[in-house]
Structures are given as structure tokens and as C-alpha cells.
Amino acid sequence: AGAQFSWSASCEAGIATPCPGAGAGSTISGQSFANSILSPQNVVYTISSTYAGCPGTGASHTVIVNPVANALVSVLEQTRCSGTATDAVELSTGVTGALVTYTWNVACDPGISVCPPSGGPAGTVPGATISLNAGIFTQKSVTYTITPAIGTCAGTPATFTAHINPIPDLTVTPASHGTICSGATTNFLLHSQVASPAFEWSATASAAITPNSVTGQISNPVVQNFSNAATQPETVTFSLTASAAGCTSVPVPYTVSVNPVADVTFATPSQTICSGTSTAAIPLATNITGAAVSYTWNAACDAGIVSCPTAGGPANSIPAAVISLNGTTFVQKTATFIVTPSIGACAGTPSSYNIFINPIPDLTINPATHPPICSGTSTSFALNSQVAAPQFQWNATAGPNVAPNSLAGQVDNPVLRTFTNSGNVVEPISFTLTASAAGCTSLPVSYTVNVSPKPSVLFPSTPANPQQVCSGATFTTVPLSSSVLLPGVSYAWSAAAFDPVNPTNAITGFTTPNTGNTIPGENIASSLLVQGVIKYSVTPTFTSLGVGCSGDPAEYLVPVNPSP
């Protein structure tokens, strides 16, 4: 106590505030100092003391004034894609002569899923994987505020910003592509919620698809033609990506099925039928596997077909159909089915199937009506048809008096056949005639030929044959009849006289020739001295429909006795 103190101060050059002046007292008052350079600066107080007028031992007091530390960052900004790591950021300072440490806080925009933690004291901000929340498609920022410190002296903060760009989403419209036909194009659109997206796609498929590999394409919408040469549907697999601000989406797969070009096969290449008959059902098949093929068809018919089949389908067979030609068509005609196979809406390659329709032969007969024939004579009629290369067949049947009375499977044309009628009435022969060509046979045609019987002369028992007459007398009229029991028999005769061996003119009174149903009785005179004879030769004729059939002559004798 009782000592007196005084001091003075000296400041290094970096002290920016006025250096304190001299002072006295027992206390050096607190003083604020500013350091304008980046290293510590000293303020040195020199203290003197006296006691009762005697100087004491001097002392000094040094105040070290730290600078305001700064923080230097190796990069001010980084831009990263969501889910990727930032690079570590190296921290440094311009301060020398003092140890600087660093701490940092982190501020994240909304939408950052996990904000990096604060940290320090360290000279490096470590890299961090920073992700955006799902549904965030705009850039977000993470800001590091780095504070340097010398001891407890906090310096001037610096900032480092990490910009986090979103990973683009990628959606496709339509979400599921319909199957396309071979030779057709895809048509789908790529979308993303990020700003200014760019799209890239590639496509791969089997060797049956053309093209089977497409890479590095950027068109949007995706309109690409594909052809399928296989026999089953093939899949084209697209790999789609969206990019924006250097960030690319995970590849999105997208598939499009490409139908093959369906064909149709037939068990038989064609059918041939006769007019008015039914086709067989036509099974339809294909070489396609792995897809349902349906079939439709149209029919085109030649002129002359009156019942052209109708269009039909979808079905797996063309049903049987009756196809007919008109009544004046006698050449083969064609009905053609044009069958189109389809897989869904994809029409395949049409194929044709022919139905050949042969005409039913007509059959005409010349003459249309056959005149009666006489027993023992021949028919004579010809069979005709307008079809090409007709063949004819005929059968004939008749009653038991006709010989032959049954013929079957005959093929001769013209029909020249001899028939005899041993009966006593006209006997019909019934012919059944058919014409055939190309496997088609006409309906049987009936044709009748009447066979007249061969008449014979029947003489009565009275007067008897021979009938004797005396010269100068008249013999009895002889009525004539026949074995034929029908009207239409006529008789003609001639007469000659004999002595009785040689012809003679010595007998007179008879008429020759003559006709009628009787040999009239006539007065006969004979100058012979021996019995002579008149021989009548009578020929019967049976006439039917203007055709006369003569029988064998019969002889009637009139012996003529001489007058005594």
C-alpha cells in the first residue's frame, strides 16, 4: 500500500484501433482492440512503480489481439444428382501465426430427405449422399455455413452450397401398349415431371423381328415400324430413360408384342362337286402358334352359278353348302372362297380355295318319241348331251313275251337293239337312260318303245281248210282272223291255180290279188279233167301308230273238182 503505478502502451502495426495512451493508477482499464491483419498482434503495457518516492521494479503486460479468422472453401458450389455423394470440401484460411478451427451448420431446402449433419472442428467438410424426397422434381439446395475460429474467437462465416437435381421420373402413355400387327408402328409417348427432359430409348427383339435392334433413339413419341417373320407373336423390349440437368432415370422396360402375319392352310387344295350337291365342310388351319387365329371369307362365283355361298366367319371351318348351276350351263364353273386369317385386328395373307362345280348332264333322245317296232326288228334312237365327253348307260325291261325282256348296264349309243314279241298284244319296252360326265350323272330318263306282235292268220274250222268245190259251183266265204287281239290287223292275199302240180289257166272265177277280212266265196270253173286247186296266200299286217308289221303268209286251199 502506498505504492504508485504508471504505464505506457506500445502497439504492433496490425492494431487498427488507436494505441492506448499512458496512464496511472492501480488498474489498467479494459480496452477494445481491432486487428486489421491476418496474424496475431501484440499490445505491450510497460508498467513502472514508485514507493515513497523510490522507483520500484518495472513490469510489462502483453495483450495478444487475434485477427478475425476467415474460411476459404475449395469449391463454392457443387451440383449433384439426387442420391449421389458430394465431394469433400477442403477448408483453409488466410490466417497465419494462429491455429484456426472450423465448425459448420447445414440448412436444407424442403424436399431434401435427410439433411447432412452439422460438423467440426475439422479442416474438411466430408462428402455426403443427399437425396430428394419422392415426388420432388425441382432442384433443391443444401447450404453449409462454415465458421472459422481461433480459440474462442469466431471468424467470418463462409458458405458452400450443394445443388441437388432430381432423378427424372419416366411414365409412358399408354401404360400398356396394345399388340401391333407385323409391318405396323408403335405409338407411345414418354413423359417426365422434371423441367426440359430429354429421352433416349433402345429396343431389342429376336431375329424374327425387323429391325431387331435399335439403339440411341431420342424420338418422342416413339413411332417405330416392326415386322414379324415368325409363326408366333414376338416381343420387342424397349429400354427407356429420361434425362435432365445431367441426371438420368433408371432404365424403364416397356414391351410391345408384334403379331406375325397369319396364313391359312387347307387340308385339300380344292373340291369338285356335282351341281346341286353339297360341298364338304372346309377345315381351316394355320402355321401360327401362340396366338388365336380367326378366319373370315367371301365367295366369288362364275356366271352360271345360281346359289353362290355367302360370306362368313369368324369360324374355324367353312360350312358345307349346296351349290347349283342354272339349267342352261353345261360346263364346269368355279366358286372361289377367299379366306382371310386374322390375329385380333391383324389381317393375314388371304388364300383362295376353289370349289369346281360340274354340271349335271342333260339327256335328250332322238327321236323324242320312238315309233313302234315290229317284233324281230331293231330300235334306233340316239342319246345326246350338251356336256363335254358324255357317257351313256341304259337299262331296258319288258314283259315276259318280249325277248330279251331285261337288259342292264348297256353303254352302246345309238341304241340299236332287236326285240321280239311272242305275245298277241303290243308290248312296251321301258328304257331307263342316264348320261354321265366328270363323275356327275343325270336323273334317269324314261323312254318307251312299243313292240308290235307278229300277226299270224287264223282260218276258221268251218269251212275247213281245204274247202272242196265243184267246177261251176261257188265255195263258201272264208272269214279271216289273227292271233293279234287288237284292232288294226289287215289281210292281203294273192291266189294261183294249179293242175294240181303246175300253174294252170284252166281254172277261172277267182279274184287275185285282193284284201279284206274274208276270202269271198266265188263261182269257180275248171276245164281240167282232173282235180285242180286254187292256193290263196294270205299275209296279215298289224298296224299301230302308222307302223305296219306283217306276219308270215298262210295258205288256204280250194280244191276244184272237174264236172263229170
Buried (B, 14 or more C-beta within 10 A) or exposed (E): EEEBBEBBBBBBEBBEBEEBEEBEEEEBEEEEBEBEBBBBBBBEBBBBBEEEEEEEEEEEEEBEBBBBBBBEBEEEEBBBBBBBEBBEBEBBBBBEEBEBBBBBBBBBBEBBBEEBEEBBBEEEBEBBEBBBEEEBBEBBBBBBBBBBBBEEBEBEBBBBBBBBBBBBBBEBEEEEBEBBBBBBEBBBEBBBBBEEBBBBBBBBBEEBBBEBEBEEBEEBEBEBEBBBEBBBBBEBEBBBBBBBBEBBBEBBEBEBBBBBBBBBEBEEEEBBBBBBBEBBEBEBBBBBEEBEBBBBBBBEBBEBBEBBBEEBBBEEBBEBBEBBBEEEBBEBBBBBBBBBBBBBEBBBEBBBBEBBBBBBBBBEBEEEEBBBBBBEBEBBBEBBBBBEEBBBBBBBBBBEBBBEBEBEEBEEBBBEBEBBBEBBEBBBBEBBBBBBBBEBBBEBBEBEBBBBBBBBBBBEEEBEBBBBBBBBBEBBEBBBBBBBEBEBBBBBBEBBBBBBEEEBEBBBBBEEEBEEEEBEBBEBBBEBEEBBBBBBBBBBBBBBEEBBBBBEBBEBBBBBBBEE
